[in-house]
Amino acid sequence: MMKTIGYIRVSTDQQDLSKQKHLLLEYAQQHKLVIDQFIEIEVSSRKSPTERRITELSAALRKGDHLLVAELSRLGRNMLETMIIITNLIDRGITLTFVRQPELSTTGMYGKLLLAIYSYIAETEREFISLRTKQGLAAVKAKGIRLGRPKGSKNKNGRVLDQCKPQIEAYLRLHLSIGAIQKLINPQLSRPLTYNSYKYYIHADSDLCKVMSRPHDL
């Protein structure tokens, strides 16, 4: 049975969850919709998809379901993540309505065009990240700096990333590349880690490897 889920997120206590909820209920009433479930959270967009209840939202949605959100920015922490979330939901047969931005909703006559645009933006962002990573590695090599993990740094980097493991797992479920994960997590660390550090950590962890090898549901 198809259902409609309302997703509500505010970043600070100065914003009001009830205002967004009222907005979605008002829209539903005007369009003769019944919102079967609300997923609400008061948390910064900088938090992981799990902390923002995006992973929970994905698990609750099925083919044919309808997601109701106040606006595009409520879903992701940046353009890349938002586009990936949207394109994967659409690929799964889920329709999206952004109440304050109806022109971005997939329920209208331009739904297929929007899907193509969203997919293009997400793929372009991925390519930019990959290109910047390759350019950075090339620049390091040109300076004669040896790439790879310094001797004795394996355990240290592992301990640093252990605290980010839930976030890394959530990003892998969103089908983000290792380079994209590096870009999103490095700003949270006291000392940025290399691409190879992330790659080694993910491939050395059996749980994360399983996530990488299984079909992505979002």
C-alpha positions in Angstrom: 0.0 0.0 0.0 1.4 3.4 -1.0 2.0 5.9 1.7 3.1 9.5 2.2 5.9 10.4 4.7 6.7 13.9 5.8 10.3 14.6 6.7 11.0 17.6 8.9 14.4 18.9 10.0 15.5 22.1 11.7 19.1 23.0 12.5 18.8 25.0 15.7 16.4 25.6 18.7 15.6 29.0 17.1 13.7 27.2 14.4 10.4 25.4 15.0 9.6 21.9 14.0 5.9 22.6 14.4 6.0 25.3 11.8 7.3 22.9 9.2 4.8 20.3 10.3 2.0 22.7 9.9 3.3 23.6 6.4 3.2 20.0 5.3 -0.2 19.3 6.9 -1.6 22.4 5.2 -0.3 21.2 1.8 -1.6 17.7 2.4 -5.1 19.1 3.2 -5.1 21.3 0.1 -4.1 18.3 -2.1 -6.3 15.7 -0.4 -3.3 13.7 0.9 -3.0 11.8 4.1 0.4 11.9 5.7 0.9 8.4 7.1 4.1 9.1 9.1 6.3 12.0 10.1 10.1 11.7 10.7 11.2 14.7 12.7 14.7 15.8 13.9 16.3 18.9 15.3 19.9 18.6 14.3 22.5 20.4 12.2 23.0 19.5 8.5 26.6 18.8 9.4 25.6 15.6 11.2 25.7 12.2 9.5 22.7 10.9 7.5 22.0 8.5 10.4 21.9 11.3 12.9 19.7 13.3 10.6 17.4 10.2 10.3 17.9 10.1 6.5 18.9 6.4 6.8 15.7 5.7 8.7 13.7 7.7 6.1 15.2 5.7 3.3 14.3 2.4 5.0 10.7 3.5 5.6 10.1 4.4 1.9 9.0 1.9 -0.7 8.3 2.0 -4.5 5.3 4.2 -5.2 5.6 6.1 -1.9 5.5 9.9 -1.7 8.0 12.0 0.3 6.9 15.4 1.5 9.6 17.9 2.5 9.5 21.7 3.2 12.4 22.5 0.9 15.4 20.9 -0.8 17.9 22.0 1.8 16.2 19.9 4.5 17.6 16.6 3.0 21.3 17.0 2.6 24.3 18.8 4.0 25.6 20.0 0.6 24.7 19.9 -3.0 26.4 16.6 -3.7 24.8 14.7 -0.9 21.4 16.2 -1.6 21.5 15.3 -5.3 22.6 11.7 -4.5 19.7 11.3 -2.0 17.2 12.7 -4.5 18.4 10.7 -7.5 18.5 7.4 -5.5 15.0 8.0 -4.2 13.6 8.7 -7.6 15.4 5.6 -9.0 13.5 3.6 -6.4 10.2 4.8 -7.7 9.6 7.4 -4.9 8.0 10.8 -5.7 9.2 13.9 -4.0 7.3 17.2 -3.2 9.1 20.3 -1.9 6.3 22.4 -0.6 8.2 25.8 -0.7 9.9 24.9 -4.0 7.2 23.2 -6.1 9.2 23.8 -9.3 11.8 21.3 -7.9 9.2 18.6 -7.1 9.1 15.4 -9.2 5.3 15.1 -9.0 4.7 17.7 -11.8 4.9 17.6 -15.6 8.6 18.2 -15.5 9.4 15.2 -13.3 11.5 13.4 -15.9 13.4 16.5 -16.8 14.2 17.2 -13.2 15.5 13.6 -12.7 17.9 14.2 -15.6 19.1 17.5 -14.2 19.5 16.0 -10.6 21.4 13.0 -12.0 23.6 15.3 -14.1 24.5 17.6 -11.1 25.3 14.6 -8.9 27.5 13.0 -11.5 29.3 16.3 -12.2 30.0 16.8 -8.5 31.4 13.2 -8.3 33.7 13.9 -11.3 34.9 17.2 -9.9 35.8 15.5 -6.6 37.6 12.7 -8.5 39.5 15.3 -10.6 40.5 17.4 -7.6 41.8 14.3 -5.8 43.8 13.2 -8.9 45.2 16.7 -9.3 46.2 16.8 -5.6 48.0 13.5 -5.8 49.8 14.6 -9.0 50.9 17.8 -7.3 52.3 15.9 -4.3 54.2 13.5 -6.6 55.6 16.4 -8.6 57.1 17.7 -5.4 58.9 14.4 -4.8 56.8 13.6 -1.8 56.3 9.8 -1.3 52.6 8.9 -1.2 51.2 6.2 1.0 50.9 5.5 4.7 53.9 6.5 6.8 55.5 3.7 8.8 53.7 3.1 12.1 50.7 5.3 11.2 48.3 2.5 10.5 46.9 2.1 14.0 46.8 5.9 14.6 44.8 6.7 11.5 42.5 3.8 12.3 41.8 5.1 15.7 41.0 8.6 14.3 38.5 7.1 11.8 37.0 4.7 14.3 35.0 7.6 15.8 33.7 8.4 12.3 32.8 4.8 11.3 29.0 5.3 11.6 29.2 8.4 9.4 31.4 6.6 6.9 29.0 3.7 6.8 26.1 6.0 6.2 27.9 7.7 3.3 28.8 4.4 1.8 25.1 3.5 1.9 24.5 6.8 0.0 26.8 5.4 -2.7 29.4 8.1 -2.1 32.9 7.5 -3.4 35.9 7.2 -1.0 37.1 10.6 -2.4 33.8 12.2 -1.6 33.8 10.7 1.9 37.3 12.0 2.5 36.1 15.5 1.5 33.1 15.4 3.8 34.8 14.0 6.9 38.3 15.6 6.8 37.0 19.1 7.9 35.8 17.4 11.2 39.3 16.0 12.0 42.1 17.8 13.8 44.5 16.6 11.0 43.2 15.8 7.5 43.9 12.2 6.3 44.9 11.1 2.8 42.7 9.3 0.4 44.8 6.1 0.9 44.1 6.3 4.7 40.4 6.2 4.0 40.7 3.5 1.4 42.8 1.3 3.7 40.5 1.9 6.6 37.3 1.0 4.7 38.8 -2.1 3.0 40.3 -3.3 6.3 36.9 -3.1 8.1 34.7 -6.1 7.4 31.5 -4.2 8.2 32.3 -1.4 5.8 33.3 -3.9 3.1 29.9 -5.5 3.4 28.2 -2.2 2.9 30.3 -1.5 -0.2 29.6 -4.9 -1.7 25.9 -4.9 -1.2 23.4 -3.1 -3.5 22.8 0.4 -2.3 19.2 1.1 -1.2 19.9 4.9 -1.1 
